[in-house]
Amino acid sequence: MAKIVILGAGPMGLAAAHRAVALGHEVDLLEADAQAGGMAAHFDFGGLSIERFYHFVCTSDEPTFALMRELGIGDAMRWRATSMGYFIKNRLYPWGDPISLLTFPHLSLLSKIRTGLQMFLTTKSRDFSAIEAKTARQWIEDGSGKPVFDTLWKRLLDLKFYELADQISASWIATRVKRIGNSRSSIFKEKLGYIEGGTQTLVDALTQAIEAKGGRIHLKAPAERVLTQDGKVTGVQAGGRFFPADAVISTIPTPLVDALVPDLPEDWKVKYAAIKNIGVVCLLFKLKRSVSKHFWVNIVDPKIEIPGLIEFSNLRPVAESVVYVPYYMPTTQPKWNWSDDAFIKEAFSYIKTVNPAVTDEDLIDAKVGRLRYAQPVHGGEKTIQ
């Protein structure tokens, strides 16, 4: 039996702790926040318990299902027919099935055939090693053509990654296309899932299972330093306490590792420092009126500075319409420092642009969540060189 300290009680940290205690190890799980769950944690949104940051499940997410079965909550999965839309040139179009593609007016027939074939083959691919050295732009332009990239993809990538947009890995995009593309009941019907009660159901089941097997979860205990001696881990200093350890598993954002483990070899520090991250300002709106029938709406419009809307209530049934509006961006962007009110005002104006029937009277509540390190940037050829 080993003494294991795990840093971060998000889903990955909780899953690692659960596996470690199941194998008989002594486990201390350290979390800086006042609650476990990380990006999957809930908050009280005017009486509705809901995720701070949106989550959904695809039919191919077997590791999640296996974990839920092991925890005894396998029957908490719920599935629903969902759909996607594209808002372009001041109009919302259906998207995600062959008929929607063929009737879409802003691509030529050749472009529709090329992109339909590329996306279909991507859902059938077993691995993406052949495109790992390509950027997303190169891969899409090679397969679907430049008009498709410019019409459907460029604005989305620019608004998610800004100055890093041309560095994004083709395999990163392809993996997401495959995951969503294969979550269907037929070629005409998308099917996505949610956990009854939200992701908090899974977080609670994991924390209970960890503690039932003797694991210890320490909240409000930010890791300060991983201590080593003679090249081996000895423990972690956190929250004014020392936690002895034979091994440390870190699930915290990679930009924090360099300072947290000052004894890392210099070449490892360089590797960690080279991993770029983007942040997210994620807004959550509660409305009296639905914005659209779609779960996800991609937005390609020069006047709208968000890549899309996620109408979560079109997946998980709740009393009012609940809409997430994510602003992904490197934290070096000036917009990152906007006030919550400024983000709410702009985002709500975009909702009203997508659906002009929505008025100020339809706004019930709005909240803003922020994460500095929401997602590592997976680079293609330009990053590897």
Secondary structure, 3 states (H helix, E strand, C coil): CCEEEEECCCHHHHHHHHHHHHCCCEEEEECCCCCCCHHHCEEEECCEEEECCCCCECCCCHHHHHHHHHHCCHHHEEEEEECEEEEECCEEEEECCHHHHHHCCCCCHHHHHHHHHHHHHHHHCCCCHHHCCCEHHHHHHHHCCHHHHHHHHHHHHHHHHHHHHHHEEHHHHHHHHHHHHCCEEECCEEEEEEECCCCHHHHHHHHHHHHHCCCEEECCCCEEEEEEECCEEEEEEECCEEEECCEEEECCCHHHHHHHCCCCCHHHHHHHHCCCEEEEEEEEEEECCCCCCCCEEEEECCCCCCCEEEEHHHCCCCCCEEEEEEEEECCCCHHHHCCHHHHHHHHHHHHHHHCCCCCHHHEEEEEEEEEEEEEECCECHHHHC
